[in-house]
Amino acid sequence: MLNETDEVVTLGLSNNLLTGTVPEEISRFTSLNLNLVGNNMTGLGQVCEKGSWMNGLVERFGCDAILCPVNFYAESGRQEEDGVPCQECPVGTGGFMGAMSCDSDALEINELQILAEFYLACSGPQWDSAEGWAVMADIESAVDMTLPGFMQVDHCEFEGVSCEDGKVVALALPSNGLEGLVPSSLWDLPELKEVDLSGNELKLDRNYGFGDIGNAKNLVKVDLSSNDIEKWHGIGKARFLQELYLDDAYFFEPINPVLFELSQLKVLHMQYSGLKGKIPEGLSKLTNLMGLNLYGNVLTGKIPTEIGLMPNLWHLDFSENDFTGALPGEAISKLTRLEKFHVSQSTRSKNGITGKLPSFKNNIKLHMLDVSSNSMTGPIPSDFLHGIEDVDQLMEIRIAYNDFTGSVPTALSRFSNMKLDAVKTQLTKVPSALCALSGWMNGEVGKVIAAGGNGCDAILCPVGTYNVYGMAKSGADGECKPCAGGKYAGQTTCSGISSDDEIMEKEILDNLYVETGGPDWEKGENWADGGAICSYEGIRCVQNGTNVNKGVVEIDLSNFGLTGKIPANIFKLPMLKKVDFSGNVVDMSFVGIEHSTTLESIIIGDADLTSVLGIGNAPPSLKKLHIPRNSFPPGEIPDELFTVSGLESISIGFNGFEGSIASDIAKLTSLKEFWAGGNHLTGYIPSEFSKLSSLMSINLSGNRMSGYIPNELENIESLRTLNLAGQRDFGGFSGPVPSFETSPHLHEIDFSRNSLTGTVPINFLLSVRTSTSHDDYSGVQIDLSSNRITGPIPSEFDDFASLFLNLAGNRISSVPTTICDDDDEFQNGLVGQLATNKCDAILCPKGTFSPVGRQTDVNVPCDACPGGVDEAPYFGSLLCQSLSLERTTLLHLYDLAFTESSLHRFWNTQHPICSWYGITCSGSDSDDEGVIQINLEDNSMTSDNMAEVSELFWDLPNLQVLNIRGNKLPLNFDSISHAKNLELLQVSATGLKSVAGISAATKLKELHLTENDLKGSFPTEILQLPLEKLYISFNEITGPLPNEIGTSLPNLKELFAYTNDFTGTIPSQLGSLVKLERLVIGQNNFHGPLPTQLNNLVNLKELSIYHENSEGELNGKIPALSKLTHLESLDLEGNKFTGSIPSSFLSGLDSNYVSSKDNEIIIHLADNALSGTLPDGLGRFENLFLDIAGNNFKGPIPSSFCDKSHWMGGKVGEVMSCDAIACPVNTYNPIGRGYSDRSDEDKLECIPCEGLSTAPFLGSYACVQHHLEANALQALYRATGGDSWSERTNWLDTSKPICSWHGIKCKGGSVDNSAVTEIDLSGNNLDGTMPSAIWELPYLTSLILKDNNRLFIGFDNAKKATKLETLYISDVDIGHVNGIGSAPALKELHLTSNDLTGTFPEELFNLASTLQQLFIAYNSFTGTLSSKFGKLTKLTDFYAYDNDFSGSIPEELSTLKKLENFVIAENKISGTIPAGFSSMTSLKLFSAYRRLKNGPTLTGPLPSFSDCPQLISLYLDYNQLSGTIPQDFLASSLNTKLVTISHNALTGTIPINLDAIEKLNIEMEGNKIAEMSDKFCDNGSWMNNAVTFFDCDAILCPPHTFSQYGRQNSTSSACQDCDKDSDSTPYWGSISCDVDINERDILELLYNECGGQNWRRKDNWMTSEDICSWYGIQCKGTKSVQAIRLGANNLVGTPPPEIFELKQLHTLWLHSNPLDFKFTGIEKATNLVELRLDSTGLSDLYGLEGSKSLVKLDLKYNSIAGTFPQAILELDDLEDLDLTDNSLSGELPHSFGKAIKLVKLKLGSNDFTGSVRGFSAMEYLQHVDLSDNKLTGTIPADFLQSVSTRKPVNVDLSSNQLSGGLPTDLDRFDRLSIYLRDNKFTELPPSLCDLNNKGWNLRDVELFGCDAIMCPPGTANYHGRQSSEHTRCERCKSNTNLYGQVSCDGVRLASPASSMYLGVGAKFLSLLVVIGAALIL
């Protein structure tokens, strides 16, 4: 116990399970740092009064400095600094004190929805087995599971799901084909206890960590083995786990001690998880651990002695690692429960475990011990296993392959059943006492005795004998054979060994024999005989012979029949060069390969290899790695392959590798052969191949690759073989055939079975043809068969000396005779052998064919087609086929309209057209005519020749059905009369603008024109068609629906015309359409009554005229519709119908139909003005869904209806109440009825009205008080200065209905006096606080109060806005959004320019079920974007422009299928763009440019956006995107108008497929574009028509030229020449002629000039090629330096000005170094955001003004003197300035110039004089420190007058000479912390201390009034104010008139914490407290 309580004590008890309150006894400490976060504490007692606790923070923040209170949280569990208080958790999510996050478990959980989200995110439809889950196969969103159709689904019946009491307790789906990102919501299942997802391909978060697993508070067992886990973050929060299985993970780093915080763990299982390094300290914290398995990692060091402190361990497995040192025998002896102990290390790289074998005598339960394959020495202890209690159990003891000496202990004879493996040691004896133990060795001792042998031989072969097992076996060849030279017992070989090398090499090979099933090999002469190893079959030595045992250089055991795993110790063979294990069923580890310093070749094909782990450590000598046809798990080519820089030959074919070839292949600079055929590779050929100057052979055949064959391959001069064949089944390579004109040695080309187009270039292989080298020009082989190549074979091919050419299956028009006349060596000599028709050896002529398209035998010519040339129109036909008119038409259509992204299976091939994708014929698929249907919906088609495309469709004579929905093909109908059989035309969403001419389709019965651009009046030409079905919804058709429709379309059955702009009344003539079955014309602008003639539509099944939009809307009475006999659905919702429902309503419906419970009738009459009672006649309906909410029915509902058990989807029967139809009078529900299928259970019932509120009608949405709405509006007027409003017509005029007041709209129009639906008072000069009563307006759907910047809105009552859908409050003073997440129906939220700060409000995720549009631009949000964005599944618009968000874009955002507009430009977002954005089919706008803000930017590759058909605008300029522009960039985005990808680091060529976009503005300047096709120069409409005037210069300036814009956009911005000799602008689009810098040179200069040799840390500096690995250097993406952090590192001298030339440098920390820093050249660092030069001795700021990009500048603790530096006033973007502790003097600047964005200004501890400035123009300033200066005068009245009053503001003016009083204007601040001690203030206005200021000084004013600001005259204390009960202002007679004094009688008062120091130095003592097993420092 501490007796001296004045010392500073540190007490660490964090992250345990402590409960209750802090004991009162602990308060005896005067100064205590107490860490209690992460426990289950509920109270702190009296300790909050200890102001000096927590380093004095308790004085400032009270209790929060120790622990955040219950229901609050902070990142550290407590408040540690100003402005970062503990934050309140949402209602119901709070936990204990000291919480670091809120408890999501407390929220209501929809388990079915969580499982649905899990199913969708983890590729549910592809699971191997999914019984029960399949019910979700077709849903689009997890929210769909809340729909009525899924309410009966019992998720507890799902496969792998176990429940208790209806709650999920276990989820087990091992090895089930799951793939993807596990949604964090899975861990929100409140009762989840066990999870087994092993053997899948899952990630728990996008960084491959554990995500939010810690949210599962009941989780005790989890198995995530064999998934994508490689980071530790997140696991530390799973504090209740008891069993954790992580086998086959990908950590490849040391164990993170965070694991040891899981104090409840009983089992930790991490086999093959890539663990490296030593086991860190802290393992003993796992006192409950029973099983620990770390098998198969790369752990090093000693086995920790801490295991002795883990008393519950019964199973320990440290095998197959790289442990060294002795076993900790004493620690092991303490493990009395230990049953199994393993530490075998056959794969070790060092000696392994050494020292002596412990006795294990205290491990009384041990029955399994394995210490084999180590280097342990000495005798086996005589008391070995002496304490084992059960001597009859099976004892498995493995001590083989060590160096034990002496005898097996006689004492082991007490065991009756032991299997002792002690072979290959130096033991010499087995005692006779063991020879008769017949149960030993699995009974082999008894069997050997029975066969007449010595039983001891079955334990170990005696000295002087051997066999391959080291022990005798029963049966043939099992005896121990003589070996004259043998010294030890248990030997497996016999040889005249004479040296250590010989011993080692022989042991390695003999071990190989044993480990791979040697006795069962199919080959292997001499291996089993114990002879010399160099005589073994398959072994080659430096010197072979029967007596040679060393010098192995080659192991060739191919097809020997090996099984198992190749021991890694083969890499210890000192002279090994080659290994070949092909054709065996073996795996192999490459761990330890670095020891094989002579290894040159590894071949292991047709084997069972599963990983290349360790290959990256291969020695430089390794040249060949051939590993085809193995058993690799699905995945990309392992990255580790690309790190073996010396490789010359790689063969990895037929391994199932997926994904694209990484650009890292460029690292293999010595590569000559790359063979990767027969995999599943996708994507494009990386242009980086061109950097491999030695490459001779590439084979990528039989993959799934696509795109153009890059021209860069032509740059590989050494290339001889290029095989890209066989990709067509998956699209294949497309575009033109590259010429390879300058490739001098390319000899073999195979591009067959792809989709290449165009002609064979005449300069094809020109360099080869004209070469003088016979090896180059002779024997060339070219296979271009089965592509789409056209034109002739170039006659220039005659230049080849000998050639084999295959062009069969193309569209070759001619074969020049010049290549057949005297070229006898062509086609393998067949041209010379043919006497006639020599060219047939090249291609069969037109009109003939052969199965291979050419003649292959002298005696077998090409066959003639019966139809001649018509059936074989091209050279090289593979079969005869009728080239019908239809084939010709379709081929032409293909050329005109198909794009690279179009599906085109068999199109443009010789397959029958009836087998082509999307084509249906009247006959079979083998036909070549008779096209009756074309279905090419959503096929990325477009054309700039629509007239011809249209005519081609209409010219198909038999066409009956044409469906091209979703393609950019706006057909014209001029020749549609040719389509004489056309009956169905589907042209929705094609961009159609006119249907002129369509009347000529005389047989057209069904017409789809939905989602087009039809405008103007109804196209009456449609009325001339014999239509039965017409769909014209989602257009902009205006005017009336023509009356003629009723007479002109007598056969019409379906008319869908909703969501247009029709006006007028509904034509009564519709009543003539007696065949009409479906009439859907809602959401137009019809008005007036429904025509009674609709009653004549006796066949009508669906009538929908809902939500008309016009002011008058549909009105009048509802017709009875009594003649309708088949109606199933009636929707008249949202109109203004009045009166009662007729008694004969729907009385004509078929009685048999309506009386059946199986036939549901749906009637929507909600939100009208209907009254009266419900007609009894409805009672005849057996199954009715009747929605009458929001009307004026007074009821009651007929009691007979309440017995209709099938009504309302069965809800009436389920609850036996009419409340399920409509809530009774004086009750309400947000949807007007009770017991709906909604998930929010608290709103299931109809809720009674309370107090004076009433609900006078059935089906009320809310209760209202009399005059409630009027009172609320009047309160709004009065509270916000209504008399000063800009517009206030009719407001407060009681003679006018409230619905006529300015800005008010109601359900019933302006004449009503209730039901307010919209308030729009935008820009109306509201000033004050919006009354909370506004939220309670029961019908309010839209609240628009934007642009009232003096209006304050709070959201505490937002949960009562039950119908509010739109909230537009931009540029309004809201301060925060707490409470807004409770708004139950919010869809559209505008928070633009609201001066919001902090991280993205978690509150907004509570709106996930409704939110569609979110606008938060022009705020100051910081932090990262949360992965929880994935929950906003309905989001269509997200605008976050100009905030300060950082980090990467969450992958979850790319999963939002409905997202249309995504804007995060001008934030500080970095990292890569998630690939998922490339397939967002709804995306229209993506904006992430960075033109203004500095710092880290987006990096990585440019996404293709290839499946974004709606994309119009893409802004990505001024980032650091790298790599090439994808070949399929914008492949489906044919409407794109603007793309900005300028000022990135993009390389390569511009994809030619962009040519398909008609009008494109694409800005690409400032990249490294190497090539641009001339074809773009023909696009005159590109670049706002600038291409018409400036040709290609309008797109990009060509190489060696520049323009300030990188292109020409006017006559004054022409591209100008650069100096070509400097080669400074070799790329397209240069904006200057500047030369690139070498960043390594700059860093080396910094090292040399700043004393690098003496730096404290210089890891990797000057030694590693990768500068990004140098200590203190941070790069990202493009490998450019982005940050230098070398603070406190002993840098000396002057840093070179060249560091400012690092273009991407955004952070420079050189603090705490003795530097002579100069700012010369800093203006070049245009991205520099943060500069730290504190404590450097800086005195001169000359040149600083050039750093215009600086945001944060830290210059404290320096020697800067003089007046305030003017240079700082020039920094436009500066937000944080710290000049504390310098020698500045003079007055403060009157104006801070351009530095008006300052948020923090710290000028304390200087010598400033004069008055305090008001800083009145600085609206962002929140932190001002002017303390400890010499300022005088008063605080000005305009002090901080522009700063938001809602934000927390910190001001420190203490220790100056200020006088007077505090200005009362400060009263406007809500949360001001102001420190004023030690001045000369004489006045403190009481108005600053009242309840309005209770948030001041961290709420101290609420507790202590004015004393919390300053102690009054006559008092004083150390702080000059009261901050706790124990720091009261004490009486001081000498202080008569001053506030805030810290001295009394001339003596400065001491701090309470130091009052007992009495001049003696403060002592620091750290107290370490151990509670249970937890120890936290």
Salt bridges, closest charged atoms under 4 A:
GLU7 OE2 - LYS1963 NZ 3.33
GLU49 OE1 - HIS1926 NE2 2.18
GLU59 OE2 - HIS1919 ND1 3.91
GLU59 OE2 - ARG1921 NH2 3.68
GLU80 OE2 - ARG78 NH2 3.45
ASP82 OD2 - ARG60 NH2 2.56
GLU111 OE1 - HIS155 NE2 3.01
GLU164 OE1 - LYS193 NZ 3.76
ASP205 OD2 - HIS233 NE2 3.07
ASP228 OD2 - LYS203 NZ 3.39
GLU243 OE1 - LYS221 NZ 3.85
ASP247 OD1 - HIS269 ND1 2.92
GLU261 OE2 - LYS285 NZ 3.18
GLU339 OE1 - HIS367 NE2 3.38
ASP370 OD2 - ARG398 NH1 3.68
ASP383 OD2 - LYS361 NZ 3.37
GLU396 OE1 - ARG398 NH2 3.03
GLU444 OE2 - LYS447 NZ 3.87
ASP510 OD2 - LYS506 NZ 3.38
GLU554 OE1 - ARG540 NE 2.96
GLU594 OE2 - HIS595 NE2 3.90
GLU648 OE1 - LYS672 NZ 3.86
ASP664 OD2 - LYS667 NZ 3.75
ASP776 OD1 - ARG720 NH1 3.29
ASP776 OD2 - HIS745 ND1 3.05
ASP799 OD2 - ARG769 NE 3.83
ASP928 OD1 - ARG887 NH2 2.91
GLU937 OE2 - ARG965 NE 3.99
GLU948 OE2 - HIS892 NE2 2.82
ASP955 OD1 - HIS978 ND1 2.99
GLU1006 OE2 - HIS1008 NE2 2.68
GLU1011 OE2 - ARG965 NH2 2.52
GLU1102 OE1 - ARG1078 NH1 3.20
GLU1113 OE1 - LYS1136 NZ 3.47
GLU1133 OE2 - HIS1107 NE2 3.62
GLU1133 OE1 - HIS1164 ND1 3.74
ASP1158 OD1 - LYS1157 NZ 3.51
ASP1167 OD1 - LYS1307 NZ 3.64
GLU1182 OE1 - LYS1204 NZ 3.93
ASP1187 OD2 - HIS1164 ND1 3.75
ASP1187 OD1 - ARG1233 NH1 3.79
GLU1214 OE2 - LYS1211 NZ 3.42
ASP1237 OD1 - LYS1211 NZ 3.32
ASP1240 OD2 - ARG1238 NH2 2.81
ASP1293 OD2 - LYS1296 NZ 3.85
ASP1327 OD2 - ARG1350 NE 3.28
GLU1336 OE2 - LYS1360 NZ 3.90
GLU1365 OE2 - LYS1387 NZ 3.71
ASP1373 OD2 - ARG1846 NE 3.41
GLU1388 OE2 - HIS1390 NE2 2.71
ASP1395 OD1 - LYS1847 NZ 2.98
GLU1402 OE1 - LYS1428 NZ 2.75
ASP1442 OD1 - LYS1493 NZ 3.04
ASP1444 OD1 - LYS1468 NZ 3.83
ASP1444 OD1 - LYS1493 NZ 3.01
GLU1452 OE1 - ARG206 NH1 3.72
GLU1460 OE1 - LYS1484 NZ 3.71
ASP1517 OD2 - ARG1491 NE 2.57
ASP1555 OD2 - LYS1575 NZ 3.84
GLU1563 OE2 - ARG1607 NH2 3.46
GLU1565 OE1 - ARG1607 NE 3.23
ASP1636 OD2 - LYS1568 NZ 3.68
ASP1636 OD1 - LYS1703 NZ 3.99
GLU1644 OE2 - ARG1640 NE 2.94
ASP1659 OD2 - ARG1657 NH2 2.47
GLU1701 OE2 - LYS1724 NZ 3.52
ASP1716 OD1 - LYS1718 NZ 3.47
GLU1730 OE2 - LYS1752 NZ 3.95
ASP1734 OD2 - ARG1732 NH2 2.94
ASP1734 OD2 - LYS1756 NZ 3.83
ASP1754 OD2 - ARG1732 NE 3.89
ASP1754 OD2 - LYS1756 NZ 2.59
GLU1770 OE1 - LYS1748 NZ 3.96
GLU1770 OE1 - LYS1794 NZ 3.62
ASP1773 OD1 - LYS1797 NZ 3.00
ASP1778 OD2 - LYS1756 NZ 3.88
GLU1787 OE1 - ARG1813 NH2 2.97
ASP1807 OD1 - LYS1830 NZ 3.85
ASP1870 OD2 - ARG1846 NH1 2.84
ASP1878 OD2 - ARG1948 NH1 3.70
ASP1900 OD2 - ARG1921 NH1 3.12
GLU1902 OE1 - ARG1899 NH2 3.08
GLU1925 OE1 - ARG1928 NH2 2.72
